[in-house]
Structures are given as C-alpha cells and as structure tokens.
Amino acid sequence: MPDTQRSTAKQVSAVLFRGAAFQALALGFAYPSSAVLIQLKARWNALLNGSRPWPAGTRPSFQCTNKLLRDLDGETLEPEYVRLFGPAARCPLYETAYGDAGRLLGRSASLADIAGFYQAFGLHPATGNPHREDHIGLELECMSLLTVKEAYAMAEGWQEALEVTRNAQQRFVQDHLGTWIDAFTAQLRLCTPHPFYAALGESLRALVRAEAICLQASPVAVGGPPVVDTLVGEDSLQCPYALSG
C-alpha cells in the first residue's frame, strides 16, 4: 500500500474511532434495560480492546467506565437511572434544562437550531423516539454520524464534503454539545451517582473537551444548576433511541 493510502487509512480509522466513542457514550445514557446492557457491554469492550487512536486525555476515563460496567446488571442500574434521569429529573439529560431562565425561555429557538443540524445531514429521530432534539443521546448520535460522513468523504477524497462535515461538527460542539456538558456533569456529581454513572460523566466530559480542542471550537459554557423545566416530567423512559439517516 502506498504511503499516501496508508496515511489516509490511518486518518479514516481515527475518525471512525471517534464516532464509536460517541456511540458508546450515547448508549450509556439510554435506559439500562437488559437488551441495552448487553449492547452496552459489548460496545464498550470492543472500544477498549486493542490499540486505538484515543483523543488526548480520554482513555483513562473510558477505561474506568468500562471496568465498572463489566459486572453491572439491570437491577442495579435501572432504579439509579430513574433516580438521576427519570421523570423527577434530578439531573436532566437535556441541553436546554441548563443555564438561566432566559435559556429556558429561548428553548424553542435552540431546539429549532438543533433540528436544523439533524435535517441538514438527513438525520431524523427514530420512529417512536420520545426525546426532544436536545437530549444528550441524540446530540451524541449526531456527532457520531457526522464523523462517519467525515470518514467517508476522507476515504473518497471529497474535499468539499470533508470541509462541510468538519465545519458542522465544529459548530455543533461550539453552539450546543460543548456549552452544557460541564454543567451537566457538575450536577451529576452533586447527585452522588452510582460509580458507573459518575465515570460515564467523566468520560463524556473528557471526550467533549478533546473534541473542542481538535475542532478548534470555543463553546461558551452555561453555568448553574438546571432550571425548572415542567416538560421534563412528561418524558417517558422508552428505549432504545437513535438517529436514522
């Protein structure tokens, strides 16, 4: 294989690995039914198996999360998931639940902007998905699928498409995903979560921070505890969720 092809293949592999990491995190924040736990353990084990091109500073937290995950069962995680993320929403999984009251009042515009990202790349919430556009799982799935599109454009040598997908990732991290993850993980720590969810939150924060650096994004972090959101209690705990496109 010529050096240029070998270099491209290596870069494509690194991009696809980023996408796999986002997928693993998204599944971690899904309701931990028995079926989801089987997928979750398999995906995280594959992620940590062998030599991988880990984004800087992310591997230790992912290793810790995977170690804690191995022996867990639904009887342990399901009530904890409901306590943290369920209808009582001690730690909401929604972007617009964080920040000040003005952010909540501007939720419609934020949701429309997020939906615009999804639609621009042909991504549509799966049929029966109960979550709003700003759910952490959907935002992580969006980033994962954007990396797949990036890898495909890179492999095919489509420079314009490559720039479009990279710019989209940069904007999504800067305008959305990167703005609220610190507030979310801070709130999660205040809720004294099960060690698995504590480690999952740290893995999430590490990856998003690494992505912000890699993509040269400068998200403006929101602060404070979650604002009161009366719609959160209407969300159901159906699973799984995903984006299809």
C-alpha positions as CSV (number, residue, x, y, z in Angstrom):
1,M,0.0,0.0,0.0
2,P,1.5,3.4,-1.0
3,D,2.3,5.8,1.9
4,T,-0.4,8.2,1.0
5,Q,-3.1,5.5,1.1
6,R,-1.7,4.2,4.3
7,S,-1.8,7.7,5.8
8,T,-5.4,8.2,4.7
9,A,-6.5,4.8,6.0
10,K,-5.0,5.7,9.4
11,Q,-6.8,9.0,9.5
12,V,-10.1,7.4,8.5
13,S,-9.6,4.8,11.3
14,A,-9.1,7.6,13.8
15,V,-12.2,9.4,12.7
16,L,-14.3,6.3,12.9
17,F,-13.0,5.6,16.3
18,R,-14.2,9.0,17.5
19,G,-17.6,8.1,16.1
20,A,-17.6,4.8,18.0
21,A,-16.7,6.6,21.2
22,F,-19.7,9.0,20.8
23,Q,-21.9,6.0,20.1
24,A,-20.7,4.2,23.3
25,L,-21.5,7.3,25.3
26,A,-24.9,7.7,23.8
27,L,-25.8,4.1,24.7
28,G,-24.5,4.7,28.2
29,F,-27.2,7.4,28.7
30,A,-30.0,5.1,27.4
31,Y,-32.4,3.4,29.8
32,P,-30.4,0.3,31.0
33,S,-32.8,-2.4,30.1
34,S,-31.3,-5.9,29.8
35,A,-31.1,-5.6,26.0
36,V,-29.4,-2.3,26.2
37,L,-26.9,-3.6,28.8
38,I,-25.9,-6.4,26.5
39,Q,-25.2,-4.0,23.7
40,L,-23.5,-1.5,26.1
41,K,-21.0,-4.1,27.5
42,A,-20.2,-5.4,24.0
43,R,-19.7,-1.9,22.6
44,W,-17.5,-0.7,25.4
45,N,-15.5,-3.9,25.5
46,A,-14.8,-3.5,21.7
47,L,-13.9,0.1,22.2
48,L,-11.2,-0.7,24.8
49,N,-9.9,-3.8,23.1
50,G,-6.6,-3.4,21.4
51,S,-4.6,-0.4,20.3
52,R,-6.8,2.6,19.5
53,P,-6.1,6.2,18.4
54,W,-7.6,7.8,21.5
55,P,-8.1,11.5,21.6
56,A,-5.8,13.1,24.1
57,G,-6.7,12.7,27.7
58,T,-9.7,10.4,27.2
59,R,-8.5,6.8,27.5
60,P,-8.2,6.7,31.4
61,S,-11.7,7.8,32.0
62,F,-13.1,5.3,29.4
63,Q,-11.1,2.5,30.9
64,C,-12.5,3.3,34.3
65,T,-16.1,3.4,33.0
66,N,-15.6,0.0,31.2
67,K,-14.2,-1.6,34.3
68,L,-17.2,-0.6,36.3
69,L,-19.6,-1.7,33.6
70,R,-18.4,-5.3,33.3
71,D,-20.2,-6.7,36.4
72,L,-23.3,-4.5,36.4
73,D,-26.8,-5.7,36.0
74,G,-30.2,-4.0,35.3
75,E,-31.4,-4.5,38.9
76,T,-28.6,-2.2,40.0
77,L,-28.7,0.4,37.2
78,E,-32.4,0.7,36.4
79,P,-33.5,2.4,39.7
80,E,-30.5,4.6,39.7
81,Y,-31.2,5.7,36.1
82,V,-34.8,6.6,37.2
83,R,-33.5,8.5,40.2
84,L,-31.0,10.5,38.3
85,F,-32.5,11.0,34.8
86,G,-36.2,9.9,35.1
87,P,-39.4,11.9,35.5
88,A,-38.1,13.6,38.7
89,A,-35.2,14.8,36.6
90,R,-32.6,15.4,39.4
91,C,-30.0,15.5,36.6
92,P,-31.8,16.3,33.3
93,L,-30.4,14.8,30.1
94,Y,-31.5,17.8,28.1
95,E,-29.3,20.7,26.9
96,T,-31.9,23.5,27.4
97,A,-32.5,22.4,31.0
98,Y,-29.2,24.0,32.0
99,G,-28.4,27.7,32.3
100,D,-30.5,30.6,33.4
101,A,-34.3,31.3,33.0
102,G,-33.6,33.1,29.8
103,R,-32.1,30.0,28.3
104,L,-35.3,28.1,29.1
105,L,-37.4,30.8,27.6
106,G,-35.3,30.6,24.4
107,R,-35.6,26.8,24.2
108,S,-37.8,26.8,21.1
109,A,-35.1,28.6,19.1
110,S,-32.4,26.3,20.4
111,L,-34.4,23.2,19.6
112,A,-35.1,24.5,16.1
113,D,-31.4,25.1,15.6
114,I,-30.5,21.6,16.7
115,A,-33.2,20.1,14.5
116,G,-31.7,22.1,11.6
117,F,-28.4,20.3,12.1
118,Y,-30.1,17.0,12.0
119,Q,-32.2,17.8,8.9
120,A,-29.2,19.3,7.0
121,F,-27.5,16.0,7.1
122,G,-30.5,13.8,6.5
123,L,-30.8,12.7,10.1
124,H,-34.2,12.0,11.6
125,P,-35.2,10.8,15.1
126,A,-36.1,7.1,15.0
127,T,-39.8,6.3,14.9
128,G,-41.2,6.2,18.5
129,N,-38.3,8.1,19.9
130,P,-39.8,10.0,22.9
131,H,-37.0,12.5,23.4
132,R,-36.6,16.2,22.4
133,E,-33.9,17.2,20.0
134,D,-31.6,18.4,22.8
135,H,-31.4,15.0,24.5
136,I,-27.8,14.0,25.2
137,G,-28.2,10.7,23.4
138,L,-29.4,12.4,20.2
139,E,-26.7,15.0,20.3
140,L,-24.0,12.3,20.8
141,E,-25.6,10.2,18.0
142,C,-25.5,13.3,15.8
143,M,-21.8,13.7,16.4
144,S,-21.2,10.0,15.7
145,L,-22.9,10.1,12.4
146,L,-21.1,13.3,11.4
147,T,-17.8,11.5,12.0
148,V,-19.0,8.7,9.7
149,K,-19.7,11.2,7.0
150,E,-16.4,12.8,7.6
151,A,-14.6,9.4,7.3
152,Y,-16.4,8.6,4.1
153,A,-15.6,11.9,2.5
154,M,-12.0,11.5,3.6
155,A,-11.7,8.0,2.1
156,E,-13.2,9.1,-1.2
157,G,-11.1,12.2,-1.4
158,W,-14.1,14.6,-1.4
159,Q,-12.5,17.7,-0.1
160,E,-15.6,19.9,-0.1
161,A,-17.8,17.3,1.7
162,L,-14.9,16.8,4.2
163,E,-14.9,20.5,5.0
164,V,-18.6,20.6,5.3
165,T,-18.8,17.8,7.8
166,R,-15.9,19.1,9.8
167,N,-17.4,22.6,10.0
168,A,-20.7,21.1,11.1
169,Q,-19.0,19.2,13.9
170,Q,-17.2,22.4,15.0
171,R,-20.4,24.4,15.0
172,F,-22.4,21.7,16.8
173,V,-19.8,21.4,19.6
174,Q,-19.4,25.2,19.8
175,D,-23.1,26.1,19.8
176,H,-24.6,23.1,21.5
177,L,-22.8,20.0,22.9
178,G,-19.9,21.9,24.3
179,T,-21.9,24.5,26.1
180,W,-23.7,22.4,28.7
181,I,-21.6,19.3,29.4
182,D,-19.7,20.9,32.2
183,A,-22.9,22.0,33.9
184,F,-24.5,18.6,33.3
185,T,-21.5,16.7,34.8
186,A,-21.3,19.1,37.7
187,Q,-25.0,18.5,38.5
188,L,-24.4,14.7,38.1
189,R,-21.7,14.8,40.8
190,L,-24.0,16.7,43.2
191,C,-26.5,13.9,42.9
192,T,-23.9,11.3,44.3
193,P,-24.5,8.9,41.4
194,H,-23.6,5.2,41.2
195,P,-19.8,5.0,40.4
196,F,-20.7,3.8,36.8
197,Y,-22.6,7.0,36.1
198,A,-20.0,9.1,37.7
199,A,-17.4,7.6,35.5
200,L,-19.6,7.8,32.4
201,G,-20.0,11.5,33.1
202,E,-16.2,12.0,33.3
203,S,-15.8,10.1,30.0
204,L,-18.3,12.3,28.4
205,R,-16.6,15.5,29.7
206,A,-13.2,14.2,28.6
207,L,-14.3,13.4,25.1
208,V,-16.2,16.7,24.5
209,R,-13.3,18.7,25.8
210,A,-10.9,16.8,23.5
211,E,-13.3,17.4,20.6
212,A,-13.5,21.1,21.3
213,I,-9.7,21.3,21.1
214,C,-9.4,19.1,18.0
215,L,-12.2,21.0,16.1
216,Q,-10.9,24.4,17.4
217,A,-14.3,25.1,18.9
218,S,-14.8,27.7,21.6
219,P,-18.1,26.9,23.3
220,V,-19.4,29.4,25.9
221,A,-20.3,27.3,28.9
222,V,-23.6,27.7,30.7
223,G,-23.5,27.7,34.5
224,G,-25.6,27.0,37.5
225,P,-28.0,24.1,38.3
226,P,-30.7,23.0,36.0
227,V,-33.5,25.5,35.6
228,V,-37.1,24.3,36.4
229,D,-38.5,22.6,33.3
230,T,-42.1,21.4,33.7
231,L,-41.9,19.4,30.4
232,V,-39.2,17.1,31.7
233,G,-41.7,15.1,33.7
234,E,-43.6,14.3,30.6
235,D,-40.8,12.4,29.0
236,S,-41.1,8.6,29.1
237,L,-38.3,6.1,29.6
238,Q,-38.7,4.2,26.4
239,C,-35.6,2.7,24.9
240,P,-33.7,2.5,22.7
241,Y,-33.3,5.8,20.9
242,A,-31.2,6.6,17.9
243,L,-31.0,8.7,14.8
244,S,-31.6,7.2,11.5
245,G,-30.4,8.7,8.2
